[in-house]
């Protein structure tokens, strides 16, 4: 699969086959792809915690996922991956303070997307979850204080009857510009 096809194939999957476990070898391939992501000053601020042990996974689903936005579909996922950030003292952190740009968050986003794209390439479904109980997650997994949980990523095989949704995207001339924000990127549309 070439890169454009891979990006087009990636979906936010909200249905999983709960009876089909994800081999740890495939999870390791996703983690390796994430590990290779670029980062400001090579700071590599991401930390991933893979939760696949059945009793702990059930507690994460029950105590962490949901709340105001219930995300009930996540209960089907055989794996939940925590993406956390660690801000280290150093050049990247100094640059963040001077420029007021959260480089560590951009870096973690890149690593998370590398993880998700590799999962897609391996035939696995994923979905970012940004709404979860952070305190419950910290307590349940014993996360270090310096780790800031940013997202949960569900991971698993989709059911046999799963169909991808049509993804609606804004046209390029609404999201990209040439030289100034007043000149939309030429889209070729009439």
C-alpha positions as CSV (number, residue, x, y, z in Angstrom):
1,X,0.0,0.0,0.0
2,X,1.5,3.4,-0.9
3,X,1.4,6.2,1.5
4,X,-1.6,8.0,0.0
5,X,-3.7,4.8,0.0
6,X,-2.6,4.2,3.6
7,X,-3.7,7.7,4.7
8,X,-7.0,7.3,2.9
9,X,-7.6,3.9,4.5
10,X,-7.1,5.1,8.0
11,X,-10.4,5.5,9.8
12,X,-11.6,6.2,13.3
13,X,-12.8,2.7,14.0
14,X,-15.6,2.3,16.6
15,X,-16.3,-1.4,16.2
16,X,-14.0,-4.2,17.2
17,X,-14.0,-8.0,17.2
18,X,-13.6,-8.6,21.0
19,X,-12.9,-12.3,20.4
20,X,-9.8,-11.7,18.3
21,X,-6.8,-10.6,20.3
22,X,-4.1,-8.5,18.8
23,X,-0.7,-10.3,18.8
24,X,1.9,-8.4,20.8
25,X,4.3,-8.7,17.8
26,X,1.9,-6.4,15.8
27,X,1.6,-4.0,18.7
28,X,5.4,-3.9,18.9
29,X,5.5,-3.0,15.2
30,X,3.1,0.0,15.9
31,X,5.3,1.0,18.8
32,X,8.4,0.9,16.7
33,X,6.8,3.1,14.1
34,X,5.8,5.6,16.8
35,X,9.4,5.5,18.3
36,X,10.7,6.6,14.9
37,X,8.6,9.8,14.8
38,X,10.4,13.1,14.6
39,X,10.6,15.4,17.7
40,X,11.9,18.8,18.5
41,X,15.6,18.6,19.4
42,X,15.2,14.8,19.4
43,X,13.4,15.0,22.8
44,X,11.1,12.1,22.1
45,X,8.6,13.1,24.8
46,X,6.1,10.3,24.1
47,X,5.4,7.4,26.4
48,X,3.0,4.6,25.5
49,X,1.4,2.2,27.9
50,X,-0.2,-0.8,26.3
51,X,-3.2,-2.2,28.3
52,X,-4.1,-5.7,27.1
53,X,-4.3,-7.7,30.4
54,X,-8.0,-8.7,30.5
55,X,-8.8,-7.7,34.1
56,X,-6.9,-4.4,33.9
57,X,-8.3,-3.6,30.5
58,X,-11.9,-4.1,31.8
59,X,-11.1,-1.7,34.7
60,X,-9.7,0.9,32.3
61,X,-12.9,0.6,30.1
62,X,-15.2,0.8,33.2
63,X,-13.3,3.5,35.3
64,X,-11.4,5.6,32.7
65,X,-13.3,5.6,29.4
66,X,-16.5,7.6,29.2
67,X,-18.0,10.1,31.5
68,X,-19.8,12.9,29.8
69,X,-18.9,11.4,26.4
70,X,-19.5,7.7,27.1
71,X,-17.6,6.1,24.1
72,X,-19.4,2.8,24.8
73,X,-18.0,1.2,21.7
74,X,-14.5,1.2,23.3
75,X,-15.7,-1.7,25.5
76,X,-15.2,-4.0,22.5
77,X,-11.5,-3.1,22.0
78,X,-9.1,-5.8,22.9
79,X,-6.3,-3.3,23.5
80,X,-6.2,0.3,24.8
81,X,-3.0,2.2,24.4
82,X,-2.3,5.3,26.6
83,X,-0.3,8.1,24.9
84,X,1.4,10.3,27.4
85,X,3.8,13.2,27.2
86,X,6.9,13.9,29.4
87,X,8.3,17.4,29.3
88,X,12.1,17.2,29.9
89,X,14.3,20.1,30.7
90,X,16.4,20.9,27.6
91,X,16.5,22.8,24.4
92,X,13.0,21.7,23.2
93,X,11.5,22.8,26.6
94,X,13.4,26.1,26.5
95,X,12.2,26.7,22.9
96,X,8.6,26.1,24.0
97,X,8.9,28.7,26.7
98,X,10.5,31.3,24.4
99,X,8.2,30.6,21.4
100,X,5.0,29.7,23.3
101,X,4.6,26.6,21.1
102,X,3.9,23.3,22.7
103,X,6.5,21.3,20.8
104,X,6.1,18.2,23.0
105,X,2.4,18.0,22.1
106,X,3.1,18.2,18.4
107,X,5.8,15.5,18.8
108,X,3.4,13.2,20.6
109,X,0.8,13.8,17.9
110,X,3.3,12.7,15.3
111,X,4.2,9.6,17.3
112,X,0.6,8.8,17.8
113,X,-0.2,9.1,14.1
114,X,2.8,6.9,13.2
115,X,1.4,4.3,15.6
116,X,-2.1,4.6,14.0
117,X,-0.8,4.5,10.4
118,X,1.3,1.4,11.1
119,X,-1.7,-0.3,12.7
120,X,-3.8,0.6,9.6
121,X,-1.1,-0.9,7.4
122,X,-1.2,-4.1,9.5
123,X,-5.0,-4.4,9.1
124,X,-5.9,-3.2,12.5
125,X,-8.4,-0.5,13.5
126,X,-7.7,2.4,15.8
127,X,-9.5,5.4,17.3
128,X,-8.1,8.3,19.3
129,X,-10.1,9.0,22.5
130,X,-9.5,12.4,24.0
131,X,-12.3,12.4,26.5
132,X,-11.4,10.1,29.5
133,X,-10.9,10.3,33.2
134,X,-7.3,11.3,33.6
135,X,-7.2,11.0,37.4
136,X,-8.7,7.5,37.3
137,X,-6.2,6.5,34.6
138,X,-3.3,7.9,36.7
139,X,-4.4,6.0,39.8
140,X,-5.3,2.8,38.0
141,X,-2.0,2.5,36.0
142,X,0.3,4.2,38.5
143,X,1.5,6.7,36.0
144,X,4.4,8.8,37.1
145,X,3.5,12.4,38.0
146,X,5.7,13.8,35.2
147,X,3.6,11.9,32.6
148,X,0.7,13.8,31.2
149,X,-1.9,11.5,29.6
150,X,-3.0,13.0,26.3
151,X,-5.0,10.3,24.6
152,X,-6.2,6.8,24.6
153,X,-6.0,4.8,21.4
154,X,-8.3,1.8,20.9
155,X,-6.7,-1.0,18.9
156,X,-8.1,-4.2,17.4
157,X,-9.5,-6.1,14.4
158,X,-12.7,-4.9,13.0
159,X,-15.7,-7.2,12.8
160,X,-16.2,-9.1,9.5
161,X,-19.3,-6.9,8.7
162,X,-17.6,-3.6,9.4
163,X,-17.8,-1.0,6.6
164,X,-15.7,2.1,6.5
165,X,-17.6,5.4,6.7
166,X,-17.4,8.0,4.0
167,X,-15.0,10.7,5.4
168,X,-16.0,14.2,4.7
169,X,-13.0,16.6,4.3
170,X,-12.9,20.2,3.5
171,X,-11.5,21.0,0.1
172,X,-7.9,21.9,-0.1
173,X,-8.6,25.5,-1.1
174,X,-10.3,26.0,2.3
175,X,-7.4,24.6,4.4
176,X,-4.2,25.5,2.5
177,X,-3.1,28.8,1.2
178,X,-0.4,30.1,-1.1
179,X,2.0,32.8,0.2
180,X,-0.7,34.5,2.3
181,X,-4.0,33.5,4.0
182,X,-5.8,35.6,1.3
183,X,-4.8,33.3,-1.5
184,X,-6.4,29.8,-1.3
185,X,-4.3,26.9,-2.6
186,X,-5.3,26.4,-6.3
187,X,-7.6,23.4,-6.2
188,X,-8.3,22.9,-9.8
189,X,-12.1,23.0,-9.1
190,X,-14.3,25.1,-11.3
